[in-house]
Amino acid sequence: MSGEEARTQRNIEAVRAFLRLLEEKDIDSWIKLWQEDAVQVYPFGTEMFPPRVEGRAAVHAQWSRLPDMFASMSFPIREVWADGDTVLARFDGDLVRSDGMPYQNTYLSVFHFTDSGELREYWEYFDPIRAGLAFGLAEITYRSS
């Protein structure tokens, strides 16, 4: 295996660890995957999420309440594409909220890694309508044609 192939495989394994640690609700280990000045971006988070979170400490603060919000979380990966230090992963979110209600969404995330394998930038794309309805953060009214 070439150096480039090994680096790509390392980054794919980091994505798998990212999702596994979330499933385990181990945010303290999960945050160690991130570079100190890493950035997280929610392009379609609307007003539910900050559009950009900068720095490992801020990312940790954003995600630290996740374990209390969910009784269980599963993120099965459907597809992974990798090119250099960039990995795209399409995965599902099959979660049970702490109140027992299910929450499901589909994600496409872009992971950018440093040369040493730390996560330097994370973009999370998901259905904001589904999220807003599930958490009472949005009301949607559909117009009839």
N, C-alpha and C positions, 0 to 999 in steps of 0.2 A: 504494500500500500504506500503510495506516495505521500509526501508531507501535506500536500493540498487535500488529498483524500482523507487523511487522518484528521486534519483540522475540520473538514466538513462533517465527518462522522462525530467528532467531539461536540460540535455545535448542535447536531441533531439530538445527540444524547442529552445535552443541556436543556433542549426544549422538552424532551420527555421528562427530565427531572423537574423542570418548572411546573408541569401539569401534575405530576405525581405528588410533589410537595404541597401543591394546593389541595389536592384530594385528601391528603393526610392532615391538612390544616396546620402544617408546620411552617408558619410564616417566618419564624426566626431563621430557619435553615434556608428557606426559599429566597429570602432577601440577600443571602450571601452569594447568590448567582449574579447579582447586579454590580456593575461598576459604581464607584462612589458618586460620580456625577452623571449617572444614567438619566434617561428621559423616558417617560411613558406618555403616549399620545392616545386619546380617545377621539378620533375624527368625527364620529357620529354620536357622541355622548350627549348631545344637546345640553340641557341645563342639569341633567342628572349627575354628570361627572365633570370634573374639571377637564378642559380640553387638553391640558398639558400638565404633567407633574414632573418637576425637575429635582434630581438628587435622590440618592438612595434613602436618606432619612424621610423625605417627603413621600416617596413611594411606599416605604414601610408604614408610615402613618395612614396612608390611603387604604392599604390592604389589611392592616392589623385587626380591623373589626370583622373581617370576613369569617373567621371561625365561629363567632357568636351568631352570625346571621344564618348559618346553614347547619342542619343536622347531618347532611351528607352531601358530597360533591363527587361527580365523576366526569372526566373529560376525555372520552375516547377520541383518539386521533384518527381521522379519515384519510388524510393525505399530507405528505410533507414534500416540499421542494427546497433544494439548497443550492446556493451558488456563492462560493467564497465564504464570506463572513455573514451572509444573509440567509435566513431560513424562514420559509413561509409554511405555516401549519394550518390546516383546516380541521377543526375539531368541534364536537358537540359538547354542550354543557347539560348534564342531567343532574339537577340539584334538588334537594329537599330543604326548604326553608326551615328555620327553627320552630315555626308555628305549624309545621307538618305539611304545608302546601308545596306542591311541586313547582319548579321553575326550570324551563328548558329554553335553550337558545342555541344558535349555531354561530361559530366564530371563525374568522380568518385573521390570523395574527402574523405580523412581520417582526422577526427577531433580528437585530443587528448585534454582532458580537465584536469584541476587541480581538486583537491578535492573540492575546493570552486566554481568550475564551470567556471573558466576563460579558454579561449582557449590558450593552451600552445604550440601546434604544429598543423600545417595545411599542408597537402599534396594535391596537385591538379594535377590530371591526365586528360588530354584532348588530342584531335587530333592536334598535332603541325603542320601537313601539312595543315589542314584546316585553322588554325590560320595564318600561314605564308602566305598563298595565299590571304586570306581576307585582310591582312594589308600590302601587298606588301613587306613582310620581307623575302620571299623565292620564288624561282622559282623551279618548279618541272617539270622534263621531264621524261615521262615514255617510257621505251624501248619496242619495239614490240618483241614478242617472236619468 
